[in-house]
Amino acid sequence: MTSPQSIVNRLTHFTAESYNEHTDSEAIQKLRHDYECAVWKAIEMYREANEDIRPEVVRYNELVLKIKMSLGQENCRTVNQILKMEENLRNEKPSDTCELQVTNHSEIVDRLVYLTAEAFQDDFQSEALQKLRHDYECALEDAVQTYKKSYNKMYNESIRYNEFVNKVKSFLGQKNCDHIDRILTWNEDLNEGISIRRSHGYIK
């Protein structure tokens, strides 16, 4: 993983090189601060997105673990079907369409280009700024890469969770099995913030 600080160092070096400035110059040091703010803003947006979706992923794993621990030994055909279905869902390859871009890089990049142009009284369409615009885009993408992978993984887990619950609901009324009601009750408890570990226990 490329550290945020190394990304800032890289941008500082590229900018100083583009304008034949020393890295310790006042203009470069001010831009360095702007780079730090931009990189952390991009990262923070992914961190916040991760935290927003994490509870649903936790609920999914809690629910599946509860089913396995409490009902896995029941030798119930319906429960076994549900667990097999869940296993298949987890093994499905995530769709490319689930790749999300949480951070609006273009807004951040536009601001950095503006600040750089202002610092060196340069034209927005200059060759130096167009090259730096590309460097800014690449740098921000590098900065969020780890968080982006984490988010996309959790986003796919969230899709599987909702698909799993809907598939479990499809068993209602079709099978002579009261375990379906129990599983859906556990899911409701989780959605209401009730710990199914404490309220029901994992041991039957």
TORMI-777963 format. One line per field, with one value per residue (C-alpha): residue number from 0; residue in three letters; chain; x, y, z. Coordinates in pm, whole numbers, plus 50000, padded with zeros to 5 digits. Example, Ala and Ser with C-alpha at 12.3 -4.5 7.8 and 13.67 -1.06 7.14 Angstrom:
2
k (0:1)
r (ALA:SER)
c (A:A)
X (51230:51367)
Y (49550:49894)
Z (50780:50714)
END
This chain:
204
k (0:1:2:3:4:5:6:7:8:9:10:11:12:13:14:15:16:17:18:19:20:21:22:23:24:25:26:27:28:29:30:31:32:33:34:35:36:37:38:39:40:41:42:43:44:45:46:47:48:49:50:51:52:53:54:55:56:57:58:59:60:61:62:63:64:65:66:67:68:69:70:71:72:73:74:75:76:77:78:79:80:81:82:83:84:85:86:87:88:89:90:91:92:93:94:95:96:97:98:99:100:101:102:103:104:105:106:107:108:109:110:111:112:113:114:115:116:117:118:119:120:121:122:123:124:125:126:127:128:129:130:131:132:133:134:135:136:137:138:139:140:141:142:143:144:145:146:147:148:149:150:151:152:153:154:155:156:157:158:159:160:161:162:163:164:165:166:167:168:169:170:171:172:173:174:175:176:177:178:179:180:181:182:183:184:185:186:187:188:189:190:191:192:193:194:195:196:197:198:199:200:201:202:203)
r (MET:THR:SER:PRO:GLN:SER:ILE:VAL:ASN:ARG:LEU:THR:HIS:PHE:THR:ALA:GLU:SER:TYR:ASN:GLU:HIS:THR:ASP:SER:GLU:ALA:ILE:GLN:LYS:LEU:ARG:HIS:ASP:TYR:GLU:CYS:ALA:VAL:TRP:LYS:ALA:ILE:GLU:MET:TYR:ARG:GLU:ALA:ASN:GLU:ASP:ILE:ARG:PRO:GLU:VAL:VAL:ARG:TYR:ASN:GLU:LEU:VAL:LEU:LYS:ILE:LYS:MET:SER:LEU:GLY:GLN:GLU:ASN:CYS:ARG:THR:VAL:ASN:GLN:ILE:LEU:LYS:MET:GLU:GLU:ASN:LEU:ARG:ASN:GLU:LYS:PRO:SER:ASP:THR:CYS:GLU:LEU:GLN:VAL:THR:ASN:HIS:SER:GLU:ILE:VAL:ASP:ARG:LEU:VAL:TYR:LEU:THR:ALA:GLU:ALA:PHE:GLN:ASP:ASP:PHE:GLN:SER:GLU:ALA:LEU:GLN:LYS:LEU:ARG:HIS:ASP:TYR:GLU:CYS:ALA:LEU:GLU:ASP:ALA:VAL:GLN:THR:TYR:LYS:LYS:SER:TYR:ASN:LYS:MET:TYR:ASN:GLU:SER:ILE:ARG:TYR:ASN:GLU:PHE:VAL:ASN:LYS:VAL:LYS:SER:PHE:LEU:GLY:GLN:LYS:ASN:CYS:ASP:HIS:ILE:ASP:ARG:ILE:LEU:THR:TRP:ASN:GLU:ASP:LEU:ASN:GLU:GLY:ILE:SER:ILE:ARG:ARG:SER:HIS:GLY:TYR:ILE:LYS)
c (A:A:A:A:A:A:A:A:A:A:A:A:A:A:A:A:A:A:A:A:A:A:A:A:A:A:A:A:A:A:A:A:A:A:A:A:A:A:A:A:A:A:A:A:A:A:A:A:A:A:A:A:A:A:A:A:A:A:A:A:A:A:A:A:A:A:A:A:A:A:A:A:A:A:A:A:A:A:A:A:A:A:A:A:A:A:A:A:A:A:A:A:A:A:A:A:A:A:A:A:A:A:A:A:A:A:A:A:A:A:A:A:A:A:A:A:A:A:A:A:A:A:A:A:A:A:A:A:A:A:A:A:A:A:A:A:A:A:A:A:A:A:A:A:A:A:A:A:A:A:A:A:A:A:A:A:A:A:A:A:A:A:A:A:A:A:A:A:A:A:A:A:A:A:A:A:A:A:A:A:A:A:A:A:A:A:A:A:A:A:A:A:A:A:A:A:A:A:A:A:A:A:A:A)
X (50000:50130:50123:49945:50269:50463:50188:50214:50593:50550:50315:50541:50836:50639:50518:50862:51003:50732:50797:51172:51108:51289:51077:51134:50996:50697:50471:50560:50517:50172:50076:50214:49959:49688:49799:49781:49428:49319:49461:49307:48973:48963:49057:48806:48522:48597:48640:48298:48142:48301:48161:47814:47797:47993:47695:47501:47797:47830:47458:47493:47782:47605:47289:47468:47675:47357:47189:47493:47537:47170:47019:47312:47279:46900:46932:46655:46639:46518:46796:47053:46915:46941:47301:47394:47228:47425:47748:47672:47603:47940:48116:47959:48200:48108:47968:48190:47893:47936:48262:48170:48347:48270:48507:48437:48799:48724:48616:48928:49153:48992:49062:49426:49471:49318:49544:49853:49765:49714:50043:50247:50025:49992:49722:49480:49547:49926:50124:50265:49919:49770:50051:49999:49624:49701:49944:49675:49421:49667:49775:49421:49340:49651:49555:49211:49300:49304:48987:48821:48888:48749:48439:48370:48410:48163:47924:47911:47858:47566:47411:47452:47297:46982:46961:47003:46722:46490:46566:46497:46161:46077:46069:45782:45459:45626:45795:45661:45946:45922:46294:46224:46028:46311:46572:46365:46305:46680:46726:46465:46638:46970:46812:46672:47015:46941:47231:47119:47419:47281:46908:46904:47249:47431:47361:47012)
Y (50000:50343:50569:50907:51080:50920:51029:51387:51370:51249:51533:51788:51658:51660:52016:52148:51978:52122:52479:52456:52535:52413:52185:52418:52725:52902:52821:52451:52424:52582:52339:52054:52140:52148:51805:51664:51798:51660:51312:51285:51413:51139:50875:51003:50977:50607:50553:50706:50494:50184:50266:50325:49981:49779:49718:49538:49310:49233:49148:48912:48721:48710:48571:48298:48199:48179:47952:47722:47704:47671:47484:47326:46997:46970:46758:46972:46960:47321:47454:47257:47407:47755:47701:47559:47854:48094:47914:47949:48319:48372:48182:48388:48617:48981:49169:49437:49671:49666:49859:50194:50526:50689:50981:51246:51284:51541:51807:51755:51751:52067:52244:52133:52253:52588:52624:52531:52774:53046:52969:53001:53241:52970:52913:52628:52477:52493:52180:52175:52191:51930:51694:51772:51717:51361:51322:51443:51195:50903:51009:51023:50685:50540:50698:50535:50201:49996:50162:50122:49747:49719:49916:49717:49393:49506:49644:49302:49142:49379:49273:48905:48968:49123:48852:48586:48727:48753:48393:48278:48460:48270:47949:48085:47897:47652:47429:47267:47408:47650:47726:47984:48199:48171:48279:48579:48672:48666:48888:49135:49139:49218:49500:49645:49632:49334:49096:48747:48616:48756:48730:48379:48235:48020:47702:47570)
Z (50000:49904:50210:50192:50286:50001:49760:49887:49850:49494:49400:49566:49362:49035:49092:49183:48875:48647:48757:48827:49192:49500:49716:50013:49835:49985:49688:49692:50069:50045:49770:49977:50244:49976:49855:50207:50250:49912:49973:50320:50193:49929:50186:50440:50191:50144:50517:50581:50305:50458:50802:50656:50500:50760:50998:50724:50652:51024:51042:50747:50905:51244:51087:50892:51195:51406:51151:51137:51515:51611:51318:51135:51326:51287:50972:50827:50450:50425:50651:50454:50133:50281:50393:50054:49886:50106:50023:49652:49694:49861:49585:49308:49129:49200:48906:48755:48779:49156:49125:49275:49276:49610:49577:49316:49213:48944:49196:49407:49100:48960:49288:49291:48932:49027:49332:49130:48851:49113:49286:48967:48767:48503:48243:48316:47973:47998:47925:48279:48440:48209:48304:48672:48636:48525:48818:49060:48924:48953:49302:49439:49286:49452:49784:49801:49644:49966:50098:49759:49755:50107:50014:49698:49891:50158:49896:49731:50073:50126:49795:49890:50233:50085:49820:50090:50306:50007:49910:50268:50255:49937:50146:50359:50302:50068:50323:50636:50844:51140:51116:50844:51090:51342:51086:50978:51343:51404:51102:51232:51570:51404:51204:51527:51689:51915:51963:51871:52060:52387:52323:52180:52231:51979:52171:52109)
END
